[in-house]
Amino acid sequence: MADTDNLDATEDVALNFGDEEEFLSRRKKFRNPVVTVFHLLFRVAAIVAYLLCSWFSDSFITNFIVIVLLLSFDFWTVKNVSGRLLVGLRWWNYVDEDGNSHWVFESRKNNKSVTTAESRVFWLGLLVVAVGLSLNGANLVGYVRCKKDAGKKITTFAGNFLGRQLLNQAMGTAGTQQQS
């Protein structure tokens, strides 16, 4: 009888109700599949709209507005939803009564709800944005330098042209004065 009592006590201790759900949710790769999809949806839609916009509209303004709206939806989704749910991070800014701006950055203390797969999707999605920004930054620097260089070449060409014209005119005037 003592063995039976000891066995029952062990069984009672071994059964932890509620741990099954935690165990099953820990094994799931994506606890927030809808949030994960929306984390990528708007930025992918913006890239597709950029690549295929000429198929739908010849208006630059319409295409620009659609792409900016998609990128705005992406920003809002990442800042307010996917950052909190996928990696446990959030940030915001507020202005106090004195007009001073304050930035607040927070991290969830208990990150047991963050899965590795969702974290990877979040950071790789932001990495794509960082690569895009750096490539666009390189384009911006390159084209600004081209414009400055072209401006210098035009100025140099115009100066040389005007100088030659003045020189030719002066030489022509001096040549005609000597002949007389």
N, C-alpha and C positions, 0 to 999 in steps of 0.2 A: 504494500500500500504506500509505503514511503517512496518507492520508485515512481509510482504513478503521480503522486503529488509533485515530486521533483520534475517530472516530465511536463506536467501541466504548467508549472511555473516558468519553465524554459520556453514553452510555446507562447505563453502570454508575453514574455519579454521580446521574443523574436518577431512578433507581429506588431509592426508600427503602422497604424492606419494613417493614410495620407502620404506615406513615403512612396507608394506605388506611382502616384501621379507625378511626384518630383522625379522619380527614376525614369519614367516614360518620357517626361518632357525634356529631361537632360539628354536623352538619346535622340530626340528629334533634331534634325539639322537646322530646320527653320521653324522657330516658334511663332514668328510673325511673317508668314509668307506674303500677305497682302502688302505690308509695309515694305518688304524687300522688293517686291515688284514695282511699287510706286517710287522707291528710291532710285531705280534705274529708268523707269518709264519716261518721265518728262525729259531727261537729258538725251535719251536715245531718240525720242520723238523730235527734239530740237535738231539733232544731227541729221536725221532722216529728212526733216522739213527743209533744212539748209541744202542738202544734196539734191532733193527732188522738187524744190519749190518752183522751178521753171515749168514743170509739168502741169502745175495747178493754176498758176497765175503769173502773168508777165509784169505785174505791178511790184516794184521794189518795196514800196511802202507797206503793202499787204503782207508780203513775205517777211519783212523786217518785224512788223508788229506780231505776227504769229510766232516767230522764233523768240522774240523777247518775252512774250507771254509764257511760252513753254519753259524758258529758262527761269522766269519769275516763279512759276509753279514749282519748278525743281528746287529753287532756293528755299521757298517756304516749306516744302515737304521735308527737305534735309534738315533745316534748322529746327522746325517745330515738332516733327514726328519721328523720322527715321533716326536722327541722332540720339534721341532719348530712348527709343525702343530697341534699336539694334546694337548700340554700344554704350548706352547709359551716360551719355554726355549731353550737356545743354549749355547755352550761353545766351545772354541778352544784354541790352544796354538800357539804362534809364537816366533821366535828368532830374536832379533834386531841386528843391525850392530855390536854391541859390543859382541855378543854371549850370551847375557842374555835371558833366557827363561821367557816368560810372559804368564800367564793364563788369559783368558778373560771369564767371566760368565755373561750372559745377560738374562733378563726376559722381555717379551713383556709388554709394559705399558698398553695397552688396551687388557684385557683378555676377552672381550665380545664374541670373536669368539671361546673360549674354552668351550666345552660342558662337563657336569659332567660325562657322560658315557665314552667319549673318555679319559678324565683325569683318570678315574678309571682303564680303560684298560691299559693305559700307566703305571701307578704306580703299579698295580698288576703284570703286566709283569715284571717290574724291581724287584718287591718283590720276584717273583719266582727265579730270578737270584741270589738275595741275599741269599735266603734259600739254593739254590744249592751250592753257594760258601761257606757258613758256614758249610754245611754238608761235603763238600769235604775238607775243612780245618780241620774238626774233624778227618776225615779219614787220612789225611796227618800226623797230630800230633800223632794219634794212631799208625800208621804203622812205623813212625820214631822211636817212643819209643819202639815198639816191636823189631825193628832191633837193636837198641842200647842194649836192654835187652838181646836179643839173642846173641849179640856179647859178652856181659859180661858173660853170661852163658857158651858160648864156651870157652872163655878165662879162666874162673874159672875151667871148666871141664878139659881143656887141662893142666892147671897148676896143678890141683889135680892129674890127670893121670900121668903127668911127675914126680911129687913129689913122688907118690906111686911107680913108676917104679924105680926111683933113690933110694928110701928107700928100696925097695925089693932087688935091686941090691946090695946096701951097706950092707943090712942085710945078704944077701946071701953070699957076699964076706967075710963079717966078720965071718959068721957062718962056712964057709969052712976053713978060716984061723985058727979058734979056734980048729977045729977038727984035724988039722994037727999037 
